[in-house]
Amino acid sequence: MNANPDKENPNIYIEVISPKRSVGLIDSKVWFTNEGAIISKRSGESWDEVEYYKIDKEDADYIKENIDYKES
């Protein structure tokens, strides 16, 4: 990955908890860029184990639209 996100200051956090089992299903941070976004997915018990993914502008815009994201 070429981009260097500010790991402590994402644009948004995404956390999904199972209502049936009260366990975390998704725990991610998102940084929006001019080209799209970078998404980190926690892959271990803490944020020390993280996988990073890049998505394109169209997919990033889809996320923004669905969460009613406002640029600051």
N, C-alpha and C positions, 0 to 999 in steps of 0.2 A: 504494500500500500504506500503510495507516494505522499498522501496528506498526513499532517501531524495534528490531530485534534487536541484541544485543551482537555485532557482526560478528566479533570475535576469539574469542568463547566460545559456540559452538553447543552444543546438547545432544548431538548426534551428527554424525559425518562419514560420508558414504556415498561409497565409491570402488569402482568396478567396473573390473577390468582384463580385457581379452580374453586368455584362456589361449592362444589360437592365435597372436595377433599381438603380445602383450605391450604393447598400447596401452590408454590409459584410455578407457573407454566412458562412465562417469558420474563426475563429481566434484562433490559437493554437500555443503552444510551444512544442518542442520535444527535449528530452534528450536521447541520445543513451547510452545503457549499454551493458555489456558483455552478458546478457541474452536476449536482445532485445531493447526495448525502453519504455520510459514513455512519454505519450502524455497528455498535459493539454489542456482542452477546456474551453474557457471563457464562463461562463453560465450567466453572468450578464452584467451590463453596464461597469464594470471595471474589472481589473485582481484580485480584491478582492474576486470575486465569480468564483471559478474554480472547474472543475471536472477533476479527473486524471484517466487515463487508462494505463494499461500495455499491451504491445504487445510482441509476441515472436520474436526470432532472425530472423526467416524466413520473417516475415512481416516487421521488421526493415530493413533487407537487401533489400527488395523490394523498400522501400522508398528511401534508399540510392542510389540504382541503378537508379531509375527514376529521381532523382534530381542531379545525378552525384556528390554525396557527397564525399569529400576527407577528410580522418582523419587528424587532425592536430597534 
